[in-house]
Amino acid sequence: MTTNDDMAQAAYAIGRRYEMGDGVAMQMETAARFYRQAALRGLPEAQHALGFLHASGQGVSRNNELAVSWLQQAAENGHAEAQHNLGVMYAEGRGVEVDYQTAVQWFYKAAINGCGPAREWLESRSDEAITVG
């Protein structure tokens, strides 16, 4: 019997192969379709991947609001890269109003979860007064 989690993992793995061109022709639209299947099943890696594709307009229409929605779901599920990318969206006002405090909170969560770019972002602003609510 295949579980929902197994199906999500399988769809995500197929999506990655299409995104990277691993054994198949690179097809971003197909990757996005498989990521969506896995994301709807709650897989944080797929939610992040789909959010990133919507933020960059690869294989899907560029839609920052939809990107934020998928990144938010992955970030709330503890995905460090999604936490970082969500912080970027808040810092830059992409798909949401600029909210520096919320951005910093997501960067901190990402850094705590081992995301190097989030740690670097915070360190680059160490001279500024950064508060986390």
Contacts in CASP RR format, 6 or more apart in sequence:
PFRMAT RR
TARGET T0000
AUTHOR 0000-0000-0000
METHOD contacts of the structure
MODEL  1
MTTNDDMAQAAYAIGRRYEMGDGVAMQMETAARFYRQAALRGLPEAQHAL
GFLHASGQGVSRNNELAVSWLQQAAENGHAEAQHNLGVMYAEGRGVEVDY
QTAVQWFYKAAINGCGPAREWLESRSDEAITVG
4 41 0 8 1.000
5 41 0 8 1.000
5 43 0 8 1.000
7 37 0 8 1.000
7 38 0 8 1.000
7 41 0 8 1.000
8 37 0 8 1.000
8 38 0 8 1.000
8 41 0 8 1.000
8 42 0 8 1.000
8 43 0 8 1.000
8 46 0 8 1.000
9 38 0 8 1.000
9 43 0 8 1.000
11 34 0 8 1.000
11 35 0 8 1.000
11 37 0 8 1.000
11 38 0 8 1.000
11 41 0 8 1.000
11 43 0 8 1.000
11 46 0 8 1.000
12 34 0 8 1.000
12 35 0 8 1.000
12 38 0 8 1.000
12 43 0 8 1.000
12 45 0 8 1.000
12 46 0 8 1.000
12 49 0 8 1.000
14 34 0 8 1.000
15 30 0 8 1.000
15 31 0 8 1.000
15 33 0 8 1.000
15 34 0 8 1.000
15 35 0 8 1.000
15 38 0 8 1.000
15 49 0 8 1.000
16 22 0 8 1.000
16 31 0 8 1.000
16 49 0 8 1.000
17 23 0 8 1.000
17 24 0 8 1.000
17 31 0 8 1.000
18 24 0 8 1.000
18 26 0 8 1.000
18 27 0 8 1.000
18 28 0 8 1.000
18 30 0 8 1.000
18 31 0 8 1.000
18 34 0 8 1.000
19 26 0 8 1.000
19 28 0 8 1.000
19 31 0 8 1.000
19 35 0 8 1.000
19 49 0 8 1.000
20 26 0 8 1.000
21 27 0 8 1.000
28 53 0 8 1.000
28 58 0 8 1.000
28 59 0 8 1.000
28 60 0 8 1.000
29 59 0 8 1.000
29 60 0 8 1.000
31 49 0 8 1.000
31 53 0 8 1.000
31 59 0 8 1.000
32 50 0 8 1.000
32 53 0 8 1.000
32 58 0 8 1.000
32 59 0 8 1.000
32 60 0 8 1.000
35 46 0 8 1.000
35 49 0 8 1.000
35 50 0 8 1.000
35 53 0 8 1.000
36 46 0 8 1.000
36 50 0 8 1.000
37 46 0 8 1.000
38 45 0 8 1.000
38 46 0 8 1.000
39 46 0 8 1.000
39 47 0 8 1.000
39 49 0 8 1.000
39 50 0 8 1.000
39 70 0 8 1.000
39 73 0 8 1.000
42 73 0 8 1.000
42 77 0 8 1.000
44 73 0 8 1.000
44 74 0 8 1.000
44 77 0 8 1.000
44 78 0 8 1.000
44 79 0 8 1.000
44 82 0 8 1.000
45 74 0 8 1.000
45 79 0 8 1.000
47 70 0 8 1.000
47 71 0 8 1.000
47 73 0 8 1.000
47 74 0 8 1.000
47 77 0 8 1.000
47 79 0 8 1.000
47 82 0 8 1.000
48 70 0 8 1.000
48 71 0 8 1.000
48 74 0 8 1.000
48 79 0 8 1.000
48 81 0 8 1.000
48 82 0 8 1.000
48 85 0 8 1.000
50 60 0 8 1.000
50 70 0 8 1.000
51 66 0 8 1.000
51 67 0 8 1.000
51 69 0 8 1.000
51 70 0 8 1.000
51 71 0 8 1.000
51 74 0 8 1.000
51 82 0 8 1.000
51 85 0 8 1.000
52 67 0 8 1.000
52 71 0 8 1.000
52 85 0 8 1.000
53 59 0 8 1.000
53 60 0 8 1.000
54 60 0 8 1.000
54 61 0 8 1.000
54 62 0 8 1.000
54 63 0 8 1.000
54 64 0 8 1.000
54 66 0 8 1.000
54 67 0 8 1.000
54 70 0 8 1.000
55 62 0 8 1.000
55 64 0 8 1.000
55 67 0 8 1.000
55 71 0 8 1.000
55 85 0 8 1.000
55 89 0 8 1.000
55 94 0 8 1.000
56 62 0 8 1.000
57 63 0 8 1.000
64 89 0 8 1.000
64 94 0 8 1.000
64 95 0 8 1.000
64 96 0 8 1.000
65 95 0 8 1.000
65 96 0 8 1.000
67 89 0 8 1.000
67 94 0 8 1.000
67 95 0 8 1.000
68 86 0 8 1.000
68 89 0 8 1.000
68 94 0 8 1.000
68 95 0 8 1.000
68 96 0 8 1.000
71 82 0 8 1.000
71 85 0 8 1.000
71 86 0 8 1.000
71 89 0 8 1.000
72 86 0 8 1.000
74 82 0 8 1.000
75 82 0 8 1.000
75 83 0 8 1.000
75 86 0 8 1.000
75 106 0 8 1.000
75 109 0 8 1.000
78 109 0 8 1.000
78 113 0 8 1.000
80 109 0 8 1.000
80 110 0 8 1.000
80 113 0 8 1.000
80 114 0 8 1.000
80 115 0 8 1.000
80 118 0 8 1.000
81 110 0 8 1.000
81 115 0 8 1.000
83 106 0 8 1.000
83 107 0 8 1.000
83 109 0 8 1.000
83 110 0 8 1.000
83 113 0 8 1.000
83 115 0 8 1.000
83 118 0 8 1.000
84 106 0 8 1.000
84 107 0 8 1.000
84 110 0 8 1.000
84 115 0 8 1.000
84 117 0 8 1.000
84 118 0 8 1.000
84 121 0 8 1.000
86 106 0 8 1.000
87 102 0 8 1.000
87 103 0 8 1.000
87 106 0 8 1.000
87 107 0 8 1.000
87 110 0 8 1.000
88 94 0 8 1.000
88 103 0 8 1.000
89 95 0 8 1.000
89 96 0 8 1.000
89 103 0 8 1.000
90 96 0 8 1.000
90 98 0 8 1.000
90 99 0 8 1.000
90 100 0 8 1.000
90 102 0 8 1.000
90 103 0 8 1.000
90 106 0 8 1.000
91 98 0 8 1.000
91 100 0 8 1.000
91 103 0 8 1.000
92 98 0 8 1.000
93 99 0 8 1.000
101 131 0 8 1.000
101 132 0 8 1.000
101 133 0 8 1.000
104 122 0 8 1.000
104 130 0 8 1.000
104 131 0 8 1.000
104 132 0 8 1.000
105 132 0 8 1.000
105 133 0 8 1.000
106 118 0 8 1.000
107 118 0 8 1.000
107 121 0 8 1.000
107 122 0 8 1.000
108 118 0 8 1.000
108 122 0 8 1.000
108 132 0 8 1.000
110 116 0 8 1.000
110 117 0 8 1.000
110 118 0 8 1.000
111 118 0 8 1.000
111 119 0 8 1.000
111 122 0 8 1.000
122 130 0 8 1.000
END
